[in-house]
Amino acid sequence: MYRFDFMKTIDVMIVEDKKADAALLSSMLVSDKDTSCKCRHFGTLKSAIQSIENCVPNIILLDLGLPDSFGIETFRAIKAVAEDTPIIVLTILDDLDIGFQTIKEGAQDYLIKGQYNRDYLRRSAFYGIQRQELINETVKLNTQLAESNDALEREITERRKAEERFKLAVNAAPNAMIMVSEKGKILLTNNQFERAFGYKSSEVVGQPIDVVITPRIVGLQANHILCTGDRTEVPVPVVDEDIYLTRKNGETFPVEIGRYPIEASDGKYVLTSITDITERKRIQKEIDEYARNLERSNIELKQFAYAASHDLKAPLRAITRISEWIAEELEETCSDETRENLGLLRNRASRMSDLINDLIDYSQAGISTQDQIEIGVEELVREAADLLDPSGSFRITTAADMPIFSTNATPFRQVFTNLIENSIKHAEKSTGRIHCDVTEFSNYYQFTVSDDGPGVPEESKERIFDIFYKLQSRDQVEGSGIGLALVRKIVERFGGRIQLLSLPEWSTTFQFDWPKKIDEA
């Protein structure tokens, strides 16, 4: 006995024009002990199709000979509206061709009336439902499998595209690139690798890294340099000046190496960047040699400056003393012209001594080992005014917001002193105005020193900071022509810039930058 208790209720459609045959079929399927089967009877093809369109049954028992349809066309009409429902064909026609055709077109079974019993019918219906469910499940699984295959194919396509893009990016890199597995085998190289090492990609892919690349480092192997080994967690580029690798032809060359661990679903890899630093090391060697020569030249220049200062000042002091002795010896008999000439001699000797001192200051401008100290700019300007204009003939003022900050005091004071002295020295009158101002920026101060003097002619503005350049002769204005050149050298030494401006109200304005913080290194 086959029971349908694998489902809550089986909906059976009986399409049979003879009510007696339909009742017999229903009695075979339904019993008092088995209430899991519910039968519905339809006597025409049309009524059956209308019912199926509203409610699809679990199985259909179909007679091919109906009042409104006959033969194989009856089956095809029902199959068209109940494509996924199992159909058992019942007929009085003992026609094997029709039976085979219905089976071929999707019928679950073909039963000839009067040649089956209750158990056979129930078994056929049971198998039909089970078979259709398996078919439906198979179709569903096939659909899911097809969707999964489509998704997998898309993923594979995308991965291939990504791999291709990755290879293009690696090939476009300006330095040699090599990808190595955890076991130290080469998986990928780029064009620059082939140029740098002389190996073609086909020669090295799949080979252990130690076989291909030999480092010139005692006690180290290539996989320790080009692979991360146990350190795959840390993507830190490795730079070592002592790493030399060997080309295919045996030539060694210095390299800089960057290692970048990559974690993928199929394992860990290391993408290694290898940069040939032969040219860099050559340039660095030249720079180091230049720096040593420059340092040696600076030491020699400093020694020369002190030696020249001593050797030149000694005869100047002698000339001054001798001229003073002559003046004293000839004091009673010396003519006015001789006395004037002796004064000119002493004056020229004094000028030469000042020029030597200025040259030494210029050669050492910005060179200071003094620690930074806190300095108030307003107080600094006041001290310079007291020094340069003790009589107070000039009105020297400052802005109200002059800063107080830590800096190298000596060169900073020298800049302000030289600029204020320049204003006083070139004033046409014995009185005048000088004003110092400031503008604050994020990393530096911008100071200005302005005066109401005669100004600077247009043709001299480009040369005003040149060493030994003077607007007027020394007979008119005392000075060596080094003051402004010294100021520019100091300002530039501390990373600033000085320039001559034309501002309303003032004849001459010098503007210079000074850093808020100075790197003591």
Disulfide bonds with the S-S distance in Angstrom:
none
